[in-house]
Amino acid sequence: MDRRTFLKAITLPALALSTTGCQQTQDDNVLNLIALRGSIPLQLPKQFKQDGGATIDLRQSRQLQDIFQQLQQWKRQSTGEVTAPKGIVSFPAPLIGPPAEATIADLATTGDYWLTLAIRQQLLQPMDIEKIPAWKTLDPKLKTFLTRNDRGELANSSDGGQVWAIPYRLNSTVLLYRKDIFTDRTLPIPTDWADLWRSDLKGRISLLDQPREVIGLTLKKLGQSYNTQDLATIPELSTTLAQLHHNAKFYSSTHYLQPLTLDQTWLAMASSTDALRVMRQNPKMAAVYPKSGSALNADLWVQPAQPKKSDVSDPRTATIGAWCDYTLNADRAAQFSLLTQGMSPSLAQNQNDRTPAELKSNPVLMPGASALNKSEFLQPQTEKTIQQWRSAWETMRND
């Protein structure tokens, strides 16, 4: 799944999975959530209620773009620009009452790329981190990454920064390869981004069709940051990108798995989610987490913008905070990671002797502290930086 580029607009799904049926009321004991499909274990809402929490009405969406479009729709509803969809009858009822999309969710999933856009379009309201104790235990660079001003730019609290999202699952970019081909041909097993420049792999690799990822990994190879602002300060970048381009067979963010299966390519950049899925299905596949660090991304809880209310504290804030805290609970982090095939932010900070061997032996879910510390979230860029990266990408692709 391509998490950082716009996809062609598609119709929001008419039906969505729910853990409670068609619950549509704004009951303080019911949380209405819309999440990326597969990013939340279906057992978790039930466990939350059993442990004294609220009932969770969970809908799931196939794409982050669908949820982003839903956030835009709710914003138009909250400002009166459009009216909420109406059902056949005037009260909530399964199948014939107001559709699920009519109710503004208490929490929705977004990705870190979409977060900047959502803040700029005023689709969100800040999170109340005082109600989320686990926030204090998270990696400081993750907390910094999620603290933004109202333009979506990184900013601390003294510069108007507020926390706009709570992470619940981390993913990364990895190297996916055909271990049978590497073994049969006695090729060195890849360990880092530098392997993409190897002469024995020329014409046998695929790259993601994403400038931030490809230029970013090239910067990593050169000992620089994914978030380098001024590419002009890296004089060897252009030549290194050209060498990488000549080694690549093709670029794709969505169709790189089949060529690996058909032996057309031997090594590919891949999202960790895709890599873990294909490795379960095909024993010939293996993946490595680059030892120099990778690009990280996060599935985030955000609060959709609501119509303006009185200054009276919203009683639902505590319930929302309790759920966010529950999804970050360190005691459930290992189970959460195994079920969702993504790393819990709490697990990334609190690996210990109780961590299951199944996780410890998984280089994608558990890359180790050294590689994680060298990894980076892709920060918002200035317009000048965007133009620089775009120019470098076009030059590379036209070479």
C-alpha positions in Angstrom: 0.0 0.0 0.0 1.3 3.4 -0.9 1.0 5.5 2.2 2.5 8.8 1.2 1.1 9.5 -2.3 -2.4 10.4 -3.4 -4.4 7.6 -5.0 -7.0 8.0 -7.7 -10.2 9.1 -6.0 -12.6 6.2 -5.3 -16.0 6.0 -3.8 -16.2 5.6 -0.1 -17.2 2.0 0.7 -20.9 1.7 1.2 -20.6 -1.0 3.8 -18.1 -1.2 6.6 -17.3 -3.7 9.4 -18.5 -2.9 12.8 -18.0 -4.5 16.2 -21.4 -3.4 17.5 -23.7 -3.2 14.4 -25.1 0.2 13.5 -24.6 2.1 16.7 -25.0 5.8 15.7 -25.7 7.7 18.9 -23.2 10.0 20.6 -23.5 8.0 23.9 -20.7 8.7 26.3 -20.3 5.0 26.8 -19.8 4.3 23.1 -16.8 5.4 21.0 -17.3 5.6 17.3 -14.1 4.8 15.5 -13.0 4.5 11.9 -9.7 2.7 11.4 -7.5 1.4 8.6 -8.4 -2.2 8.0 -6.1 -4.6 9.7 -4.4 -2.0 11.8 -6.5 -2.8 15.0 -6.9 -6.4 16.3 -10.6 -7.2 16.3 -10.2 -8.6 19.8 -9.1 -5.3 21.2 -12.4 -3.5 21.4 -14.0 -6.5 23.2 -11.0 -6.6 25.7 -11.3 -2.9 26.3 -14.9 -3.2 27.3 -14.2 -6.2 29.5 -11.6 -4.2 31.3 -14.1 -1.5 32.2 -13.9 0.7 29.1 -16.6 1.9 26.7 -18.3 0.0 24.0 -16.3 0.4 20.7 -18.2 0.9 17.5 -15.4 0.2 15.0 -15.7 0.7 11.3 -12.8 -0.2 9.0 -11.7 1.3 5.7 -9.4 -0.1 3.0 -7.5 3.1 2.3 -6.2 6.0 4.3 -7.4 8.3 1.5 -11.0 7.1 2.1 -10.7 8.2 5.7 -9.2 11.5 4.7 -12.1 12.1 2.4 -14.4 11.3 5.2 -12.7 13.8 7.4 -13.3 16.4 4.7 -17.0 15.5 4.6 -17.4 15.7 8.3 -15.7 19.1 8.3 -18.2 20.3 5.7 -21.0 18.9 7.9 -19.7 20.6 11.0 -19.6 24.0 9.3 -23.0 23.6 7.7 -21.6 23.6 4.2 -23.4 20.3 3.6 -26.0 18.4 5.6 -25.4 15.0 7.0 -26.8 12.1 5.0 -30.3 11.0 6.0 -31.7 7.5 6.3 -35.0 6.2 5.1 -36.4 6.8 8.6 -35.8 9.5 11.1 -34.1 7.3 13.8 -31.0 5.1 13.7 -31.8 1.6 12.5 -29.8 -1.1 10.9 -29.7 -0.8 7.1 -32.5 1.8 6.9 -31.4 4.5 9.4 -28.8 7.2 8.9 -25.7 5.7 7.3 -22.5 5.2 9.4 -20.8 8.1 7.6 -23.4 10.5 9.0 -22.0 10.3 12.5 -18.7 12.2 13.0 -16.4 9.6 14.6 -14.8 10.2 17.9 -11.4 9.0 16.5 -10.2 8.2 13.1 -7.0 6.7 11.6 -4.7 8.8 9.5 -1.1 8.4 8.4 1.8 10.7 9.1 1.8 12.0 5.5 -1.9 12.8 5.7 -1.6 14.5 9.1 0.0 17.7 7.7 -2.8 18.1 5.1 -5.5 17.4 7.7 -4.1 20.1 10.0 -3.8 22.7 7.3 -7.4 22.0 6.1 -8.6 22.3 9.7 -10.1 18.8 9.7 -8.9 18.0 13.2 -8.9 19.1 16.8 -5.8 18.7 19.1 -5.6 15.7 21.4 -5.8 16.0 25.2 -2.6 14.2 26.1 -3.2 14.8 29.9 -5.8 12.0 29.5 -3.2 9.6 27.9 -0.6 8.6 30.4 1.3 6.4 27.9 2.1 9.5 25.9 4.9 10.4 28.4 6.6 7.0 27.7 6.9 7.4 24.0 10.1 8.0 22.0 10.9 11.7 22.3 11.5 12.0 18.5 8.0 10.6 17.9 6.4 13.1 20.3 8.3 15.9 18.6 7.1 14.7 15.2 3.5 14.8 16.3 3.6 18.3 17.9 2.7 20.8 15.2 1.4 24.3 14.7 -1.9 25.0 12.9 0.0 24.9 9.6 1.1 21.3 10.2 4.7 22.4 10.8 6.9 21.0 13.6 6.6 23.3 16.5 7.1 23.1 20.3 4.5 24.3 22.7 6.1 27.7 23.2 5.7 28.3 19.4 2.1 27.3 19.3 2.6 23.6 18.9 0.0 21.1 20.0 -0.3 17.4 19.8 -2.5 16.5 16.9 -2.3 12.7 16.9 -1.6 9.6 19.0 0.4 6.8 17.3 -0.7 3.2 17.7 1.2 1.3 15.0 4.6 1.9 13.4 5.7 0.7 9.9 8.8 1.1 7.9 10.5 0.6 4.5 12.6 -2.6 4.2 14.4 -4.7 1.6 12.5 -7.7 0.4 14.4 -10.3 -1.6 14.3 -13.8 -3.0 16.3 -15.8 -0.6 16.3 -18.9 -2.8 17.9 -17.0 -5.7 20.5 -15.4 -3.5 21.4 -18.8 -2.0 21.5 -20.6 -5.4 23.7 -18.0 -6.9 25.8 -17.6 -3.8 25.1 -13.9 -3.7 25.8 -12.0 -0.5 22.6 -11.5 1.5 21.5 -7.7 1.5 21.9 -5.9 4.7 21.6 -2.2 3.9 20.6 0.3 1.3 24.1 0.2 -0.2 23.2 -3.2 -1.7 20.9 -1.4 -4.2 24.1 -0.2 -6.0 25.7 -3.6 -6.3 26.8 -4.5 -9.9 25.7 -8.2 -9.4 22.1 -6.9 -8.9 22.0 -4.5 -11.9 18.6 -4.8 -13.6 17.2 -7.0 -10.8 15.9 -4.5 -8.3 12.7 -2.4 -8.1 12.4 0.9 -6.3 9.3 2.6 -4.8 7.9 5.3 -7.0 8.3 7.9 -4.3 10.9 10.7 -4.2 11.0 11.0 -0.4 11.8 7.3 -0.1 14.3 6.9 -2.9 16.2 10.1 -2.5 16.0 9.6 1.2 17.6 6.2 1.2 20.3 7.6 -1.1 21.0 10.3 1.5 21.2 7.5 4.1 23.8 5.7 2.0 25.8 9.0 2.0 25.5 9.3 5.7 22.9 12.0 5.6 19.3 12.4 6.9 16.1 11.6 5.2 15.0 15.1 6.2 17.9 17.0 4.6 16.5 20.4 3.7 19.1 21.7 1.3 20.2 19.1 -1.3 22.7 21.5 -2.7 24.9 20.8 0.3 25.3 17.2 -0.9 27.4 17.5 -4.1 27.7 13.8 -4.7 24.0 13.2 -4.5 23.3 13.6 -8.2 25.9 11.1 -9.3 24.8 8.6 -6.7 21.2 8.9 -7.8 22.1 8.3 -11.4 24.0 5.2 -10.5 21.0 3.9 -8.6 18.7 4.7 -11.5 20.8 2.7 -13.9 20.7 -0.3 -11.5 16.9 -0.3 -11.2 14.6 -2.4 -13.4 11.5 -0.3 -12.7 9.7 1.9 -10.2 6.4 1.0 -8.5 4.7 1.5 -5.2 2.0 -1.0 -5.8 3.1 -3.7 -8.3 6.6 -4.8 -7.1 5.6 -8.1 -5.5 4.6 -10.1 -8.6 8.0 -9.5 -10.4 9.7 -10.9 -7.4 7.5 -14.0 -7.5 8.2 -14.5 -11.3 12.0 -14.1 -10.9 12.0 -10.9 -12.9 13.5 -9.1 -9.9 15.5 -10.4 -7.0 15.4 -7.4 -4.6 12.8 -4.7 -3.9 12.1 -1.8 -1.7 8.9 -2.7 0.2 6.7 -1.5 2.9 7.1 -3.6 6.0 3.3 -4.4 5.9 3.6 -5.8 2.4 6.8 -7.6 3.2 5.4 -9.4 6.3 2.3 -10.4 4.4 4.1 -11.9 1.4 6.6 -13.7 3.6 3.7 -15.5 5.3 2.4 -16.6 1.9 5.7 -17.4 0.1 8.6 -19.1 1.9 11.0 -18.0 -0.8 10.8 -14.4 0.4 12.8 -12.8 3.1 13.3 -9.2 4.3 15.9 -7.2 6.1 15.7 -4.0 8.0 18.5 -1.7 6.7 21.1 -1.4 9.4 21.7 2.3 8.6 18.1 3.0 9.4 14.9 3.4 7.5 11.9 5.6 6.8 9.3 5.2 9.6 5.6 5.9 9.3 2.8 5.6 11.8 -0.9 4.9 12.0 -2.3 7.6 14.1 -5.5 8.3 16.1 -6.9 11.8 15.3 -10.0 13.6 16.5 -12.2 15.0 13.7 -13.2 18.6 13.9 -16.5 19.1 15.7 -19.0 21.9 15.6 -18.1 24.6 18.2 -19.4 23.8 21.6 -19.6 25.6 25.0 -16.6 25.9 27.3 -17.9 23.1 29.4 -15.5 20.1 29.4 -16.6 17.3 27.1 -17.1 14.1 29.2 -16.1 12.0 26.2 -12.5 13.3 26.4 -11.7 10.9 29.2 -13.1 8.0 27.3 -11.2 8.9 24.1 -8.0 9.2 26.2 -8.6 5.9 27.9 -8.9 4.1 24.5 -5.8 5.8 23.1 -3.9 4.8 26.2 -5.2 1.2 26.0 -3.9 0.8 22.4 -0.5 1.9 23.7 -0.4 -0.4 26.7 3.0 -2.0 27.1 1.6 -5.2 28.4 -0.3 -5.8 25.2 2.4 -4.4 22.8 3.8 -7.8 21.8 0.4 -9.3 21.1 -0.6 -6.2 19.2 2.5 -6.2 17.0 2.0 -9.9 16.1 -1.7 -9.5 15.3 -1.4 -6.3 13.2 2.1 -7.0 11.7 3.3 -3.6 12.7 5.3 -2.4 15.7 3.5 -1.0 18.7 5.2 2.4 19.7 5.4 1.0 23.2 7.2 -2.1 22.1 9.8 0.0 20.3 10.6 1.7 23.6 10.2 -1.2 26.0 11.6 -4.4 24.6 12.4 -6.8 27.5 13.0 -10.4 28.5 9.2 -11.1 28.2 9.2 -10.2 24.5 8.1 -13.4 22.6 10.8 -15.2 20.7 8.6 -15.0 17.6 9.0 -11.2 17.7 12.7 -11.2 18.6 13.5 -13.4 15.6 11.5 -11.1 13.2 14.0 -8.5 11.7 11.1 -6.5 10.3 9.0 -6.1 13.5 12.0 -6.1 15.8 15.0 -4.5 13.9 16.9 -3.8 17.1 17.6 -0.6 18.9 20.6 0.5 16.8 18.7 0.4 13.5 15.6 2.0 15.0 17.6 4.8 16.5 19.0 5.6 13.1 15.5 5.6 11.5 13.5 8.7 10.9 10.0 9.9 10.4 9.6 12.0 7.2 9.1 15.5 8.4 7.0 18.2 6.5 9.1 20.1 3.9 9.2 23.7 3.0 8.2 24.8 -0.5 11.8 25.4 -1.4 12.8 21.9 -0.3 9.9 20.3 -2.2 11.1 22.0 -5.4 14.7 20.8 -4.8 13.6 17.2 -4.3 11.2 17.4 -7.3 14.1 18.6 -9.5 16.4 15.9 -8.3 13.8 13.3 -8.9 13.0 14.5 -12.4 16.7 14.7 -13.3 17.3 11.1 -12.0 14.3 9.6 -13.9 15.2 11.4 -17.2 18.8 10.3 -17.1 
